[in-house]
Amino acid sequence: MKKKIVSAALSTALVLSVSASVMASSPTESVTVGASGHSAGAAAPRNLDAEHLNLEAREVVKYYSLTSYEESEKEAFVLNKGEELTVFVYNSGFPITYTVYDADGQALGTYNTYTPYGRIFTAQKNGPLYVQFKAGANSSFVKKMNFSAKFSISR
């Protein structure tokens, strides 16, 4: 029993240290390698794709800062058919929505970020899914609306 607890603690510490070292290398993007990852250490690749890492799940946290009515660039996530993209937004109450587009550029839907849960989108064919954020009117004295989004790709 003690070995399992120590093993779990070491595994968690390893994931946290990989996350911290990658986060330190880029102030606007954080990459986390899951416990099933085979790549560990400070030299973790910034572009996580199936050719370089044999992972069941890949995730990245991105930070955004938008003014009223501003749109972010479309974020592309290349998926194989059947893979899932999970979008979870950490929002402090700002009027922000996001739209998800399929590989053909067709909008799958627009969602607000006030929900306490993420949304899962399954690729219907090989190719990218795109996510774009849009800020609404900000009536507070805050000029920039800062928030982060976690994107996870899983099989």
N, C-alpha and C positions, 0 to 999 in steps of 0.2 A: 504494500500500500504506500509506504514511504517513497519507494522508488518511483511510483507513478506520479505522486505529487511533485517530487523534485524534477522529474522529467517534464511534466507539464509546466512547471515554473521556468525551467531553462528554455523550453520551447517558446513560451510567452516572452521571456526576456530577449531571446534571439530575434523574434519578430519585431519587438519594440526597438531594438538597437538598429536593425536594418531600416525601419521606418525613420528613426531619428537621423541616421546618417544620410539617407536620401533626402529627407526634408531639409537638412542643412545645406545641401548642394543646390537647392532651388527654392527661393523664397515664395514662389507662387504655386508650387505643385508638390504634392506629397505622394509617394508611391509606397504601397504596403504589399509585402510578399506574404502570402498566407502560410500556415503551418505546413502545408503540403509542398511548399516550394523547395526546389533543389538548389537555388542560388542564394547564398547568404554571405554577408560581408558588406563592407563600405563600397565596393565596386559594383553594386547592383546596376544593371542596365536601366537607362531611363526609358527606353522604348520597350515595353513588355509585349512580346508577341509569342505565339505558340512555337515559332521556329527556335527561339532562344531559350525559352523556359518551359518546362513541362509542368504547368500549373493547372489545377482545377478551377481556380478563380484568380482573376487579376483585378486590382482596384487602384484607383487614383483619386486623390482629392484635389480639386482646383478651387482657387479663390477668385472672386469677382468683385468689382467695384463699379457700379453703374450710376449714372445720374438719371433724373426723371425722363422717361420715354426712350432711354437709350437701349440698344440691343447689343448683345454680345455677338462675337463671331460664332458661326456654327462649329461645334465640336464634333469631329468625326470619330466614330468607334467602329473599326472594321471587325465584323463578325462573320462566322460561318453559319450556314443554315442550321437552325435549332439552338444556337447559343443565345444566352439571355444577357441583356443590358439592364442593370438595376440603377435607377437614379434616385438619390436621396439628397435633399437640399436642407442645409442648416440655415434657417432664415430667422432674423430677429423681428419679424412682423412687418417687413417692408413689402410693398405691393409689387411682387415679382411673379412672373409666370414663365413657363418654359414650354417650348413646342418640340416635339420629336418628329423627325422626318425619316422615311424609309430610304432604301438605296436608290429609289427612283426619284427622290425629292418630294414625294407626296407626304403631306402632314398626316401623322397618325393621330394627333390630338394635341391640345394645349391644356396645361395643368397649372393650378396655382401651387405656391410653395408653402402654404399655411398648414399643410397636412403633416401629422407626426409620423408618417410612414413613407417608404420609398415606393416607386412604381417599377414594375418589371416589364420589359419589352423583349419579345422573342423574334429573332431574325427569321424571316420567311424564305430568304435566299442569301447566298454569299454576297457580301458587300457591306458598305458602311451604314450605320444608323447615325443620324445627326441630331444634336441637341442644341437649341438656341434659347437663351434667356432674354427676357424683355422686362424692363422696369416700368412701372406705372407712375402716376403722379405722386410725388413725395411731398406731403404737406408739412412735414416737420422742418426744423432748421438744419437738419443734416443734409449736406449737399450731395454726398456720395452714399449709396446704399451698398454696404459690404455684406457679402454672404459667401458661403462655400457650398460646394456640391461634391458628393462622393459618387463615383461611377464605378460599378463592378461588372465585370464580364465573367460569366460562368457557363459551363456546359450543361 
